[in-house]
Amino acid sequence: MAGSALRARLDAIARRRAVLGAEVQQQRVKMRGSLAQLRTDLAFAGIGLIAGRLLVRRPWLRALVLGGLGALAASKLAIRR
């Protein structure tokens, strides 16, 4: 009788361990997605920082970028009409 009770407890522990293992795997999948998004956000922030510094230090480049953005906006408005 004691052997079967011990076996039942060990089986319950094994089932719980399997459930916990599945939960851990799900959390890892979620974390991978979150980390990928964070890496992308950091890359864009870094590019924005570099571009911002270049535009502040070089007025001619800032004028060129702003002119290009203005031309792009004007072409988008012209296409809509």
C-alpha positions as CSV (number, residue, x, y, z in Angstrom):
1,M,0.0,0.0,0.0
2,A,2.8,2.4,0.9
3,G,4.5,1.6,-2.5
4,S,1.4,2.6,-4.5
5,A,0.9,5.8,-2.5
6,L,4.5,6.7,-3.2
7,R,4.1,5.9,-6.8
8,A,1.0,8.1,-7.0
9,R,2.8,11.0,-5.5
10,L,5.8,10.6,-7.9
11,D,3.4,10.4,-10.8
12,A,1.7,13.6,-9.6
13,I,5.1,15.3,-9.3
14,A,6.0,14.1,-12.8
15,R,2.7,15.5,-14.3
16,R,3.2,18.8,-12.5
17,R,6.7,19.0,-13.8
18,A,5.5,18.4,-17.3
19,V,2.9,21.2,-17.0
20,L,5.5,23.6,-15.6
21,G,7.9,22.7,-18.4
22,A,5.2,23.5,-21.0
23,E,4.5,26.9,-19.2
24,V,8.2,27.7,-19.2
25,Q,8.3,27.0,-23.0
26,Q,5.4,29.3,-23.7
27,Q,7.0,32.0,-21.7
28,R,10.2,31.6,-23.6
29,V,8.4,31.9,-26.9
30,K,6.7,35.1,-25.7
31,M,10.0,36.5,-24.5
32,R,11.7,35.8,-27.8
33,G,9.0,37.8,-29.6
34,S,9.4,40.7,-27.1
35,L,13.1,40.7,-27.4
36,A,12.9,40.8,-31.2
37,Q,10.6,43.8,-31.0
38,L,12.9,45.5,-28.5
39,R,15.9,44.9,-30.8
40,T,14.0,46.4,-33.7
41,D,13.0,49.4,-31.6
42,L,16.6,50.0,-30.4
43,A,17.9,49.8,-34.0
44,F,15.4,52.4,-35.2
45,A,16.2,54.6,-32.2
46,G,19.9,54.4,-32.9
47,I,19.4,55.3,-36.6
48,G,17.2,58.2,-35.5
49,L,19.9,59.4,-33.0
50,I,22.6,59.2,-35.7
51,A,20.4,61.0,-38.2
52,G,19.4,63.6,-35.7
53,R,23.0,64.4,-34.9
54,L,24.0,64.6,-38.5
55,L,21.1,67.0,-39.2
56,V,22.0,69.2,-36.3
57,R,25.7,69.4,-37.3
58,R,25.2,69.9,-41.0
59,P,22.6,72.6,-41.9
60,W,22.9,71.8,-45.6
61,L,21.9,68.2,-45.0
62,R,19.0,69.3,-42.9
63,A,17.8,71.6,-45.7
64,L,18.2,68.7,-48.2
65,V,16.2,66.3,-46.0
66,L,13.5,68.8,-45.3
67,G,13.3,69.7,-48.9
68,G,13.0,66.0,-49.8
69,L,10.3,65.5,-47.3
70,G,8.4,68.5,-48.6
71,A,8.6,67.2,-52.1
72,L,7.4,63.8,-51.0
73,A,4.5,65.3,-49.2
74,A,3.6,67.5,-52.2
75,S,3.7,64.5,-54.6
76,K,1.4,62.6,-52.2
77,L,-1.1,65.4,-52.2
78,A,-0.9,65.8,-56.0
79,I,-1.6,62.1,-56.4
80,R,-4.7,62.2,-54.2
81,R,-6.3,64.9,-56.2
